[in-house]
Every structure is written in structure tokens, then in C-alpha cells.
Amino acid sequence: MAVATSIQPRLISTFLGDCRFLPSHSIHHLFRFNPGRDYVSMKMSRTFSGLTNLLFNRGSNEEFADSKRQRLKPGTISPTRPVPSHIPKPPYVKSRKPPGIASGPEIHNEKGIACMRASGRLAAQVLQHAGTLVKPGITTDEIDQAVHQMIIDNGAYPSPLGYGGFPKSVCTSVNECICHGIPDSRALKDGDIINIDVTVYLNGYHGDTSATFFVGEVSEEAISLVKVTKECLDMAISICAPGVEFKQIGKTIHDHADEHRYGVVQQFVGHGVGRVFHSAPVVLHYRNNDRGRMVLNQTFTIEPMLTIGSINPIMWDDDWTVVTEDGSLSAQFEHTILITKDGAEILTQC
């Protein structure tokens, strides 16, 4: 599950907000910021929420000029699913406020590494199972039900549930949804693509992963976007090792995306993960000059989001769902990795 960097609105017309990234040391006042910590809000400003929702969702029933695909519109969200009382819950569950990114990296001893491997393996298994359910006619709420049940059956907690008030156990982001889509009553349609983002909290450690799946027969442009996004993740992981600068991740991803003329979303980032859901470092997926190097036994996510068109995000009035400004397709892949003496170990694979 991605976190959002600070976003400073700037006017590109008389009433529409564009978005751009600001370094963490100059976070705009519209965002929650704790000066004593490396704190980046999970969520974007809502300043333009009503306007953007009106502008970009009022045409939900209109087809795009180049396809039969319709813009997304919100469905019905079912009641929150219960978690058995014996399953340990992360501390943020009792609060509706996103805790942001905690200071300090996640660096583990042998026990911690074993726990991270277990949580990562379970997250990967849940994601794999969720992927087998993807087909025309299934609703994203039904996928959430299956994910929720599999996680609690394994004695774990679905990390997104209750994080900053998020109402479901998994994020399901369809077509132009960049990230944080809330599972609802919308049925998947032939030709859709869907990112499923799974995070589990097992024995006090989070494992975080996502992948984009095809629904039935999809277009060549969708196939290409998804393929290149996966390649971006794989290439970024391949350069990770102790002492490597984190900015090399962004350069690797951005270079490959540029080669195929795809946009790289800048406002949502990877992050440290382990005993807390989101911790330092902030992992940028585009070219940057941020300082910081990878450390042995450190765990974090890499989760590039690529688009065919605009990279500008628009948030719906549900405070979570983020879509591309122009309705163009977006794809994402994510792994949790462990820095080892030989490079990087992918923890979220079966």
C-alpha cells in the first residue's frame, strides 16, 4: 500500500488543482506534518475534492473516444468485515488518523528476518489466490471477502483495514485508478485491468505486495503498460544491495518508463515496512537527488505506478480512491524486499 508524498496544489486553470512533489523538508502546510519526525501523510489534500469529483466523475457513463471503456464511478461499499478478537491488531486500528511514515528504517535481526519472511510469504499467497478470482462478473467486494477470509484464517490481520479509516481489507484499483481503490459492488468487465494490493500483519510484522491482473481479453496497450510496469519493478530490485543509493531506484524506473513513453506517478511512494506499516525510507520511483543508502537487513517496498497518459492524480470524495486526471490507464506492481549481503531478497513471492 503506497503512501503519498506532500502535494502542493497550483492552478492550471481558474479552478482546477494540478499536483507536484515537494521534498519532505518543505512539506506544504495543507498536509499533516510532525516536524520532529520523517512524516509524510498517507493522503493528499482535499482542497479541490468537490471540484475534481464533479469534473472527472460527472462523465462516468461516457465512453472514451478510443475504446468502449467507461470511466470508473463509485459503487456500493458493504459493511466492514469483522476480525476475530484473538488475532493481534496493529496499533493504528483504534485511530482513524493515518500515522504517516515513522522515523527510522526497518532493520532486522535473525528473528525479525524470519518474521518478515513469514508475513511476506503469506501476503504473496493471498495475492496469488486473489489473482485467480479475477474474471468478468466478479465484484471487487467479493475479492475483498476472499482476501479477508484467507488472511484471518491464517491468524493474520489485513493491514489496510482501519488504516486511517480505510474500510476494507485490500485495495482494488481498476483501470484509471492509480491506487487505494476501495472494494465495492462494481463488477469487473472484460477488458479491465485491476491492481490488487495486499498487506498482512502476521506476528507483529507487515508484508506488503501488489500486482496488476487482466480481466478477460484486454487491449494491446493495456498488456504493454502492465508488462513494462512489472519490468520497472524487477529492474529496480535487481540493482538493490547494501550501500546502493536509494535514488538509483527512481532513475532505473524512470529510464525504463521513458523508453516506452509511459508516465511515472510521483505523488505515491514506496516505504520501509516491517514492525510498522510505513516507515523510513521514502522510496521515490522517479529521478531524484534524495540522499540515503541501503543497509544490510533492511526491508522496504518498491511499488512503481505507470500511466499511459497524465501522471496527475485526482482523489475521489471517498478520501481514498486516486485516479488519473485524464482517465488513462494506470498499472502498479509492488514487492517487499530484504537487503542481503548478496543484493536483495524478494520476500513477497510464493
Secondary structure, DSSP 8 states (H G I E B T S, - for coil): --EE--B--EESSSS-EE--B--GGG--TTS---TTS----SS---TTHHHHHHHHHTTTTSB-TTSS-B--------------TTS---GGGG-SS----EEEE-B--HHHHHHHHHHHHHHHHHHHHHHHH--TT-BHHHHHHHHHHHHHHTT-EETTTTGGG--SSSEEEETTEEE-----S-B--TT-EEEEEEEEEETTEEEEEEEEEE-SS--HHHHHHHHHHHHHHHHHHHT--TT-BTHHHHHHHHHHHHHTT-EE--SEEEEE-SSSSSEEEEE-SS------B--TTBEEEE--EEESS---EEE-TTSS-EEETT---EEE-BEEEEEETTEEEE-S--
